[in-house]
Amino acid sequence: MRSVRARAAIGATLVVAVALVAAGLAVLSVLRTNLIDQADLQAEVAAREVAGQLALDTAYADLDLDDEEDHPVQVTDEEGRVVFVSKGLRAISGTASTGVSPVPSASAGATPSPGDDDDDGDDDDGGDSARPARGEVSSDDPDFSDGTATVDGKQADYRFAAVEATTPAGLTLTVHAGAPLAAEQEAVNTVRGAMLTGLPLLLAVVAGVTWLVTRRALRPVEGIRREMAAITASEDLARRVPEPGSRDEIAALARTTNETLTVLEASVERQRRFVADASHELRSPIASLRTQLEVAEAHPELLDLPGAVADTVRLQVLAADLLLLARLDAGEKPGAARLEVGALVREEVSQRTGDRIPVTVEVAEDASYEVNGSRGQLVRVIGNLLDNAQRHAAHRITVQVAADGSGVRVEIRDDGAGVPEDERERIFERFVRLDDARSRDDGGAGLGLAIARDVATRHGGTLTVHRAPEGGAAFRLWLPYAAAA
């Protein structure tokens, strides 16, 4: 039962079994009803033929009975006494009569007229209004009943029809004529036997076909499972699962699995590169700081205190950048505080008193640029962009805050060499620095722009780089307006 194939085969078999059983019962019911209706019609025809003869004052001995063996007839009077039975009829049930043998006046060898039994002297006006008139057969639907009859020593099941007739003398008689149910029972038993024989075979075929079809349909899944097991064992994320040529759900599963493996491979590779680059970046300031401390321990007069402080600050900044990247990779969501971007930019610029080049801020005084986000992270973005501009600008740095569609645009421009067009996306990767930046002692670790773009993306914004009118780089940070309360 743990196998999908087994569960599918069992489920399909059960559903088909229930459907076939219900359909079989319905077929048997319809068949039995139709056959009983035919028997009812035969019994009614036989009863009306005899009733018609009695209504014409035919003597019992002169009654013309067709096929007495298949259609036994019994006639009873108003008191339920048997006054006539067909030849060979020895026992009967289901007609509510008081006996089988005729009354003495209608015994074997006697041929009295039906009018001879009229002891009451009923006339046309004294009879029951529900009974047929003298010399007529009741036009009402006959009463049908199930019973048995013994004809010529053979007992069988019959369907009886009861029809009333009134003789010209006013005697009301009830004619019970039967139709055999042997054909109906044989047909129903035959159909039932065929169903009971064929049902197990059909269910076996359904189970087998379902098993084979499910097995064939799940064969690509087994291939995907084996390949995933091999990838897990080998830790080779460059491998991919086979994709079937069909366009069904399994093919979609294979494609999604390969897409997941591609993303996972890129993530693992990025993590490996991140660890390697972080180790490389940390090794240099740590080695420099250790060397300075060891020299100072042996020769205190040679201690380079400013250099040690610079290396310590560099380590501190790098550790803070790595911690922020780790939080961003873990899915840390920005805050929902309402911040005024113009005031945020002016405050950050005013606190940068040691910058090499003064920064010009262009913000409309009467405008309000509010966004939702984390104050600390957005300040970090602006600070990183300003640090990048300070490293590359020649004489001028400008920060412009303005409305841009449904958000705020913060553009930081410099008059440096700019960023080559083919490098404008690569500079946002982690630990990526252009050659001129690597030649500087204060070139940084190559994390500032990567952090800035990650923070902008998590705030629902964008960060791109273009060519500035001054000839240098223009970094454009776009953030959506704060949502209405």
N, C-alpha and C positions, 0 to 999 in steps of 0.2 A: 504493500500500500504506500510505501515511501516513494515509489517510482511514479513519475508523471505519466508514463505510458500505462502503467497498471491502473492508476486512478482514472485516466481518460477512458480506458477500455471498460472498466467496471461501471463508470458513470453512464457511458453510452449504452451499454447493455441493459442497465436498469431502466433507463428512459425508454428504450425500444421495447423492453418487456412490458412495462406498464402500458405503453401505447397499444401494443399488440393484444394484451389481455383485455383492455377496454374495448378495442375494436372487435375482438372475437366475441365478447359478451354481447355487444350491440348487434353483430351479425346473427348470432344465435337467437337473440330476442326477436329480431325482425323476421328471421326465417320461421321461427315457431309461430309468430303471430300470423304470418301469411298463410302457413299451412292450416292453422286452426280456422282462419277465415274461410278457407276453401272447404274444410270439413263442415263448418257451420252452414255454408251455402248448400252443400250436398244434403245435409240433414234437413234443412228447411225445405228444399225442393221435394224430398221424399215425404215429409210430413204434410205438406200442402197437397200433394197428389192424393194421399189417403184421405185427408180432411175434405177435399173436394168431392171424392166419391161418397163419403158419409153424408155430406150435405145434400147430395142428390138421392138420399134414401137407399143407397146400395146396401144389400145385406152383407153381413160380415163374411159369409162364405164366398160371396161373389167379388170381394175386393181384389183388384188387380195390383199385386205387389211385385214390383221389379226388383230383382236381385235381393231376395230376402236374406241371404247370408251376409251381404255387406251392409245392408240397411235394415236391421231388425226394427219391427214396429210393435208398439204397445198402445192400446186404446183404453182410456179410463173414463168412468162416468163422473157426474158432478160430485159424488161422494168419495172419489178416489179409488173406486173398485175397478179392477181390471175386467174389461168386457171383451177384449180381443187381444191376441198376440199373434205375431207372424209365425210361420212354420219353423220349427226347429229351435225357437227361443225357449230356454228352460230357466234361466235366471237373469235378473237385471237389477242394477242399482243406479242411483242418480236421478230417478224419475219421480221420487216421492210418492210412489204408489203403495197400496196396502198389500199387494201380492203380485204373483206372476200369472197364476192360472186364471182363466176367465171365470166369471160368475156362472152359476149353473145354467142360466138361460142362454149363455154363449159358450157352453162347453163343447168339447170335441164332438163332431158329428151333427151338431145342431146348427141350423142356419136361420136364426131369428133375424128379423129386421130390426134396425136400430130403433124404429118407432115402437117396438114391443116393450122396450124398457122404460117407456114414459109412464111411470106410475103417478107422477104428480099432476099430470094434466095441465102443465103450463101452456099458456097460449102466448101469442105475440106480445100481448100487453102486460102479462104477468111476469116476464123474465127480467133478468138483471140487465140494466141499461148498458153495462160494459160488455155484455156477451153479444156475439154476432146474431143477427136476425135469423129467423127460421129459414133453413135451406141455404145458408151462407157460411163462408169461412171467414174467420177473424182476419181483418186487415192489419192488425197491430203487429209489431215486430215480435217474433217468437222468443220464448225464453230458452236460453241455452244452458246446458249443464254438462259436467264431466261425469262419467260413470263407466260401469263395466257391464258386459252382457255375455251370457253363455249360449252359444249357438252351435247346435250339433256337437255338444260336448267340448267345445273349444271356447275358453274364456279370453276376452280381449277388451282393450280400452276403447270407449266410444265417446263421441261428442253428440249429445242429444238435443233435438229441437222440439219444443212443445207448441203445437198449434191447436187452437180451439175451433170447433165447427158445431153448428146447430142443425139437427135434422128437421125435416118438414114437420115432424110431430112435436117439435119443441124441446127435444132432448139435447143438452149441451155435452159434447164429448171432447176429450183432450187427446190428441194424437201425439205420441212420442216416437220420433223416428231417429235412428242413430246413424252416424257416419264413422267408420273406423279411423282410429288414430295411429294405426301401425305404420303407415307411410310417413306420417309426420315424425313419429318417434325414431324411425329408421333414418330419416334424412338428418334430423338433429344429431343423432348419435354418430352418424357418419362424418358430418362436418366437425363435431366436437373431437372425434378421434383424429381426424386429419390435422386439426389445429394443435392438439396435444402432441402429435408426432412431429409436426413441422416446427413448432415453436422452439424447442431446444436446438434443433439444427440451425434455424435462422438466427437465434441468439449467439450460437457458437460462431457463425459466419460474421455477425456484427462485431463480436469481441475480437476475432482475429483480424478483420479488416481495420478496425480502429487501432489495434496494437501496431499493425504494420504501417499504417498511415502516420500515426503519431511518432513512431520510431524514425520514419523517413523525415518527417518534419523537424524532429529534434536533433537530427544528425549534425547540422551545422552548429547547434548549441554545444554538442559534445566537442566539436573541433575548437570552438571558442574556449571551452573550459580547459581542454588540454593545453592550448597555447598559453592561456593565462597562468596555468600551473607551471609551465616551463619558464615563463617570464619571471614568476615569483621565485623559482628555484635558482635561475641564473642571474637575477637582478639586472637583466639587460632590457632597459626600457626602450631601446631602439627597435625591438621586435614588435610586430603587429599581428593581431588575430586575423584569420581569413574571413573575407567578406563574401557571402554567397551572392550569386548573380540575381537572385530574386529581389523583388521590391516589397517584401513583407516585413512584419515586425522583427523577425530575426535578423534580416539584413540591416534594419535600422539599429538594432542592438549592437551589431558588429561595428557599424560606422561610429556610433556613439562611444563604444569601448575604445576604438582606435583614437578618436578625438580626445578622450580622457587620457589615454596613454601619451599622446602628444603633449598635452598640457602638463601632465605629470613629469614627463621627461624634461620639458623646458624648465619646470619648477625645480626639479632636482639639480639640473645643470646650473641654474641660476644660484641655487643654494651653495653648490660646490664652489662656483666662481666667487660667490660672496665670501665664503669662509676663507678661500685662498687669498683674495684681495684684502680682506680684513686682517688676516695674519701678516700679509706683506706690509700693509700700512702701519700696523701696530709695532712691527718689529723694528722699524727704523727709529722712531722716537724713543722706544724703550731701550734699544741698544745705545743710542746717543746719551740718554739720561743716565744709564748705568755707567757708561764710560766716564762721564763727568763726575759722577759721585765717587767712583773708584780713584780717579786722579785727585779729587779733593781730599779723599781719605789719606792718600799718601803724601800729597803736597797741598795743604790747605790754601797756600798763597796763590795757587793756580786755579782755584774754583771759579768757574764761569757761571755765576749766579743768574744773570739774565738769560743765558742759554738754557739753563736747567728749568727756569720758570717757563720759558717759551715751549720747551718740549713737554712740560707737564700740562700746560694749557692746550697744546695740540692733542695730547692724549685725552684730556677731559672732553674736548669738543668732539673728537672721533668717537669716544665712548657714548656720548649723548646722541650723536647721529645714529650709531648702530642700535642703540636702545629704541629710538624713535622708529627706525625702520622695522625693528622686530615687532613693535606694537602695531604698526600699520599692516604688516604682513599677517598678524594675528586677527585682523578684521576690526580693529578698534574704530568705533564710530565717532565722528566729530560731535561736539556739543551743539546744543540748540539755542545758544545765547544770541541775542540780537546785537550786532556790532555795526558801528558806523565806520566804513572803510576809510573815508577821508581823514577822520580824527585818528584812526589807527596808523595811517601812513605818516601823518605829521608827528605823532608821538614817537614813532620808531626813528624817524630821521633826526628829530631833536636830540635823541639820546646817543647818537653816533658822533661823539665829539672828536674822536681820534681818526676820522676818515682822511685819506690822502687827498681826495677831491671833494669839494663841497657839493651837496645835492640840492637841486632845485625842485621844489614841489609845486605842482600846478593842480589846484583843487578849487572849484567854484565855492565861494563862501556861503551862498544861500541855498546850496544843493545838499540833499541828504541821500547818502548811499548806504542803506542798511542791508546787511546779509545775516544769515544764520550760520553759526559755526563755532569753532573753538578758537578763542582769542590767542592762546599760546601757539597753536599750530599755524594760524594765519600770520602772526608776527614772525614766526620762524621762516615762512615762505618769503615774506618781504625782506627780512634780514639776509637770507641766502641770496636772493636776487641782487640786493645791494652789494653784498660781498663780491659776487661775481663781476658786477659792473666796476667796482673799485679795482679789481685785479687787471681789467682789460682797458679801461677808459684812459684817454690821453689827457683831456682837460675838462670834460664836461659830462655830468650825469643829470638826467631829468626824470622825475617821477610824475606821471600824469594820471589823475583819477577822473573818469568821466562815465556817463551813462552809455550803455551799449545794448540796445534792444531791451530784453527782459532782465538785464543784469548790469553789473558794474565791471568796467574795464580798468585795470591798473597796469599801466605801461611804463616800463623802466628802460630808458634809452641811454646809450653812451656813444662816444665818438671814437671808439677803438677800432681794431681791425675787423670786427664783426665775426660772424660764424659762417663758414662755407656752406652752401646750400645742401651739399651731400652729407653734411655732418649735423644738420639741424634736428634730427631725431636721435642720433646716437649719443649726443651730449646729455640726454636725459636718462641714459642707462647708468647703473651704479658703477662706481669706481672708474668712470670714463673721463679722461682729461685729454684735451688737445695738446699737441707737442709743445706749444709755447707756454701752456700752463704748467706742464711738467718741468719745464726748465726753471721755474721760479721756486724759491725756497718756501714761499707762502702760497703755493698753488693749490693747497687743500688736498683732500682725499678723493675728490670726485663724487661726493655724495650729496652736495648741496642742491643741485638741480634735480637729481632723482627724488630727493625728499620733497622738493617744492611741487613737482608734478604729481606725486602720489597724494599729497595733501589736497591739492586742487581737485583732483579726480574724486576723492572721497567727500569733498564739499559740493559735488555736483557741477564743478566748473572745469576749465581747461587752462593749459599753460603751453604756449607756443612761442617760437622765436622767429623774428623777421629782420629785415634790414632796416635800420633806422635812417631818418632823413639826414642825420649828422654823419652817416657813413658807417657807424658801428652796428651793434646788436640792439634789437628792441624786443624785450621779453613782455608778452601780453598775458596777463592773468585775468581771466573772466570768471566771475562768480554770480550766481542767480540772486535776484532780490530776495529779501526775507519774506517768508510766507506770511500772509495775513493772519492775525490772531483769530 
